[in-house]
Amino acid sequence: MTPAPTPPSKKPRNLIRKVMRWIGNKMPKGLYARSLIIIIAPMVLLQSVIAYVFMERHWQTVTQRLSAAVTADIAALIDIYQSYPQDADLDTLSRIASQRLQLDVDILQETQLPPASPRPFFSILDEALSDELSKQILYPFWIDTVGRSNLIEIRVQLDDKTSMRVLARRSQAYASNSHIFLVWMAGSSLVLIGVAIIFLRNQIRPILRLAEAAESFGKGQDIDFRPRGAREVRQAGHAFLEMRRRIERNIEQRTAMLNGVSHDLRTILTRFRLSLELFPPGLEVEDLQRDVEEMNRMLEGYLAFARGDSGEQASTADLKGLLEEIRADSERHGHTTTLEIIGDPTITVRKDAFRRMLHNLVSNAGRHGQKVMISANHETRWLIVHIDDDGPGLPADMREEVFKPFVRLDEARNQDEGGSGLGLAIARDIARSHGGDIILGDSPIGGLRATVRLPA
């Protein structure tokens, strides 16, 4: 089916939307850089307009008038030379040019004009002086505004054998001091931009501090934060502190409640154990004891999942020691386990929660395979831990499903063969509470790969 054509009225809107989207993609993403652009862009635009108007209306006009005056003086000297041939030695002409017009005049015999030299890329003087000479003097001419820094040389071919050479100061035909205005404008702009940068840094710093405090709180790290900066930033800071207090209060209440529930349920399970000890030994008693142990293990898992290990503070830990402990525990359970560590062995995590996360992942790998490979890379600001097994693996459409609570791979839910379905859920919660995540993929040794990525 052919799509309907875009109405003509919407084409300009779509074009504007695409242009704005392209500009947005090219713009810097940081608040500091964008604030600088908001300040600098209007200043540069305004000064560009002022400079253009100044160059067009003042600098060029003044230069044009000065060049016209010098050209008129040269035309007058030519008229004097042609009208009074009795001044053969040019004393009177040189005296008038020097004393009245501040020009140096010389008549060159048996000479022709030099070849035209390349005109400078940007020279108002060359353009204005050439225009005026073309208008006021009907003879071929040649000018040089580059050879001598402070002088301008002008030659006019009067006839086949005679030419007049005139030397004039550059300031007589060119507004030479106009660039001072541009220098002052550029200098003042740099000073204002420097002041703006200093003030912006002071205004952006409290926002960055607030973002750092929020990120640290999300990772479970305690950071000293006091609201500073502008009124709106302080309001956001106070709102964050109030939110943190409410969350901590809710966590304390939930932890107290779970501790009470845990105490009550453990009391009942202890009664079951004592009652079973009074019964004579038998198969039925052993089955009941296994059920009690399973109930206790499941209770510990549920409470740990609900508690979330939120009371622990982050601290510096030895990655190599933690992984060696996990590897040794996996070896004790009969799984061939290898370990490889690359990079800095020091990390900042909640140690017990981090150990439990890796233990859950390694236990899950050992449950479905015989060989377990643990590799860690901490060469950058991110810690990457791969846990591979040689088991049957997991279909791609099930790799997100298994992170949900109480989801187990065995559909029969045989409690003797599997856990409670909370191991991966607890592991991902711990990883995300550190600001990272866990991703499942294909293992190079044929089974499943669990990749832990944490900022450390």
N, C-alpha and C positions, 0 to 999 in steps of 0.2 A: 504494500500500500504506500503510495507516494505521500510524503508529509506535506501538510498545508504550508503554503509560502508565508513568509513573515510579512505582516502588514507594513506598508511604507512608514506609518507613523511610529512604529516601534524600532525601526532600524537605527535612527539616531540614538535612541535610548540604549539599545544593545551595544552600539559602538562606544558610547560614553562609559557604559558599565565595564566594557572590556578594557578601555584605557585606564579607568580608575583601578581596576583589579591589577593591571600590569604595574601601575605606579605603586600600589600597595605592596606588591611582591618585591619590588626593587627597594622600597624604603627600609631603613633599619628597623629592627624589632624592639630595641631597648628604649625605655622611657627617657633616659639621659640623652641619647643621640637624637631622638625625635624632638625633645624640648630644645636642643641646640639648633636643629633645623628650623623650628618655629621662630626662633629669635634671629638666626642668621639670614634665612632666606628673604624676609621682608627688607632687612637692612641692605643686603646685597642688591636686591631689585631696586630699592629706592636710590641707592648710590649709583647704580648703573644708569638709571633714568637721568639723574642729576648730571652725571658725567657726560652723557650723550648730549643733553641740552646745552651744557657748558661748552663742549667741543663744537657743537653745531652753531650755536647762537653767539657765543662770546669769543672763544679762541679763534675759530675760523674767520669770524667777521673782523676781529681786530687785525689778524694777520693779513686778511684781504685788503684792508684799508692801508696798512703800513706798506704792503707791497705796491699798492696803487700809487702811494706818495713817492716811493723810491723810483718807480717807473716813470712818473711824471717828471721827476728831477732829471732822470737820464734823457728823456725826450727833450727837455729844455736845453741840456748840454749839447745834444745833437743839433738842435736848431741854431744855437749860438755858434757852433763850429762851422756849420754850413752857411750862416748868414754873415759872418765876419772873417773872410779869408785873410785879412791883413794881419791877424794874430797868428803869424806863421810859427812862431816858437811856442805857442800854447801857454804863455805865461798868464795871460788874463783868464783863459778858460780854467787852468789848473787852480788859480787863486780863487775864482768864484766857486769852483767845485769843493775846494778844501775848506774855505772859510765860511761860506754860506750854506753849503749842502752836506758837509762832512763826507765827501766822496773823494776818491783818488782816481783821476782820469789820466789815461795815456792813449795816444794814437799810435797804432801799429801799422807800419807800412810793409807792403809785399807779404802779407800774411792772409791766410784763410782761417775760417772757424775750425776748431778741433772737432773730431768726430763726437757724436752725441754719446754721452756716458749713460749707463743704465740708471734709471730713476729709482730712488729708494722705495721700499715696499709701502711705507706709510710716512708721507712727508707733506704736511699742509703747505709748507713754504714753497716747495717745488711746484705744486699745483697752482697756488695763488699767484706766484711770481710769473709763471709761464702764461697764465691767462691774461694778466695785466700787460705783459710785454706784447702779447699777440694783439691786444686791443689798441694800445697806445703807440706802438712802434711798428712801422710797416717794413722793417728790414729783418733779414734773418738774424737770429740771435743764438747764443749758447750760454748756459748758466752752469755753475758748479757750486753747490751748497754743501758738499761733503769734504772736499779736499782740505780746506782750512777751517778749523773749528769755529773761529770767531769772525771770519770774513766770508763774504759772498763775492764771487767773481762773475761778472756779466760781460759778455763780448757781443758787439753788434757789428755786422758786416755792412759798412756804408756803401762801398762799391767793390769792384773786383780786386783792388789792391790795397784798400784801406779798411781797417776795422778799429773800433773804439773799445777799449777795455776799461771797465769801471770796477773798482773795489769798494764795497760798502760793509759796514759792520752788520753782523747778523741781527742785532737788536733793532736796526733801523727798519727791517722788513718782516720781523717775526716777533710774535708775542712770547718772548723767551721765558718770562717769569710766570706764565700761566700754569705750568706744571706744579708750582708750589701748592696751588689749591688742591690738586689731585693728591699730592703727598700728604697734606694735612688731613684730607678726607679719609685716605686709606689708613693713616696713623691713628686717627681718632676711632676708626672702626675696629682696628686691632685691639685698642685699649678697651673699648666697650665689650668686644667679644671676650677678652680675658676676664673682665669683671663678671660677665654673664656666666662664664664657665665656672668661676669660683662660687658664685651664688647657687648655681644649679647643682654643683656637687654637694653643697651643704643641704640642699632641699631633697636631693635624691637619696642621700645616705640613710635617713630614717626609714624610707620606704624599703630599701634593700635590707636594712636591719630587721624590719618587720617580716619581710619574706623569709629571711634566714631563721628567725625565731619560729615562724609557722612551720617551716620545713623541719627544723630540729625537733619540734614538738611532735610532728607526725612520725618521726623516726624513733621517738621515745627518749630523746636526749634532752637534758635539762639545760637551759640557757638563760642567763640573766638578761632580761629585756625591760627597758623603761621607755614609754612613749615619748618621742621627741619630734621636733619639726613643726610644720604648719598645723593649724587647728584641725584641718580635715585628717591629716596623717595621725595626729594624736588621738582623734576620735576613733580611727580604725585600730590604733594600738590598744586603747582601753577596751574596745569591743573584743579584740583578740584575747586580752588578759581575762576578761569576764568569761569568754567562751572556754578558755583553758581551765579556769576554776570550776565551771559547771561540769566539764567533762571529767576532770579529776574527782569531783565530788560524786558523780554518778558511778565512776569506776570503783571508788571506795565503797559505796553502798552496795554495788553488785558483788564485789569481792566479799564483803561481810556476809551478804545473804548466801552466797555460794559456800562459804566456809561453814555457815550454820547448817545448810542442807547436807553438805558433805559429812559433817559431824553426826547428824541424825541418822543418815543412811549407813554410815560406817558402824554406828552403834547397833543397828538392826542386824547388819551382816555379822558382826561379832557375836551377837546372840545366836544366829544360825550356826556359826562355827562351834560355839560351846555346846549347843544342843546336839549337833551331829557327833561331837566327841563322846557324848553319853550313850549313843547307840552302839550296839555290838557291830564289829566290822562285817562288811558284806558289800556285794556289788551295788546294791541300791544306795548305800551310804557313800560309796566312792563317787557314784554318779552325782549325788546331791552336792558333795564337796567340790567336784569340778564345776558344777553350776554356780556355786557360791563364788568360787575363784573367778569364773568368767564374769559374773555380775560385778565383782569388785574391780576387775580390769576395765570393764565397760564404763563403770561409774567414774573411774579416774580419767578415762578418755573424754567423757562428756564434760566433766568439770573443767578439765584443762582447756577444752575447746571454748567453753563459755567464758572462762577466766581470761584467756588470751595472753597470759604472761605479761600483763600490762604494768605490773608493779616494779619490774626490774629496770634499772638505769643502764644506759650504754656506757661501756668502758673499753679501754684498750685491751686487746686479747692477742694471743699467739696463735695464728692460723695453723701453723705446722703442728703445734701440740694438740689442738682440737681435732684436726683431721687424723692425726696418728691415733688418737683415742678412738675415733669412729672406726678407723681401719682395724684396729686390734679387736674391737668388739665384734665387728663383722667376721673376722677370722675365727673368733671363739665359737661363733654359730655355724662354722663349717663352710663358709664361703671364701673362695679364692679372691682376695682383694688386693689391688695395687693402688699406689698413691703417687701422684706427681704434683709438685708445687713450683710455680714460676713467678718471680717477682717478689714484692715486699711481703714478708710473712706477718706483718703487724696490721691489724684491722681494728676498727672501732664499731662494736656491735653490743647487743644485749647477749652476753655470753651464754647463759643457760638456754635462752630461746633459740639462739643460733645453733647450739649443739643439738637441741631437740629437733629442729628443722632438718638438719643433715641426718640425724639418726632415723627419722621417719623415712626420708628418701632412700637411704642406704638399706634400711629394713625392707622397704617395698621392693627395691631392686633384688635383694637376696631372696625374697619370697618367691619371685618369678624366674630367677636364674641362678646359675651356680657360680658364675664369674662376675665380679663387680670391679669396675675401674673408676677411681676418683681422681680428677685432675682439677687443679686450681690455678688461675692466672690473675695476678694482682700487679701488672706492670703499669696500668693506668689508674685513674681515680675510681674505676669500677672493679669490683671483685666478681670474677666469673668462675663458677664451680660447675663442672660436668660430672654427672653420676651415670655411668653406663652399665647395662647388664646384657647378658646373652640369652635372655628369655624370649618368649613368643612375641613380645612387642605389644603394641596397642594400635587399633585402627585410628586414622586421623580424625574421624568424626566423634571419637570418644575421648579425645585428649583434653578437652575442656570440661566434659561432663564429669570426669572422675574427680575434679576439684570441688564438686558440690558436696556438702555434708551428707553422710550416711549413704553415699553411692559406693557400691562395691562391685568388683569385676565378676565375682561369682554370683550368678543369678539365684542359686539355691540358698544363698545367705547361710551357709554352714558355718556356724561360729567356731567350730573346731579347725576349720581350714583358713579362715581369714579373720581380719580385724573388724572393727566397728564401722569402718568406712569414713573415719575422720582424720587419718594420717596425712593424706595429701591436702585436705582442707586446712588443717592446722599449719602445715608447712607453708602453704601459700599465704595464709594470714600473717605468719611471722615474717616472711619475705616482704610482703607489702607494708607491714608496719615499720620495716627498715627503709622504706622508700624504693624497694626493688620489686622483683617478680620471679616466678618460676614458669618455665616453658618446657613442654614435652615435645620430643622429636625422635627421629630415627637414630639409633646408636650405630657407630661404625663396627661394632662387634656383633651386630645382628638383632639386638633387642631394642629396648627403650632407653632414651637419653633424657634425663632431667637436668635442665640448665638453670642454675641460680644466678641471678644478676643483681648485685647490691652495690649501692654507692658506699664506698668505704675509704 
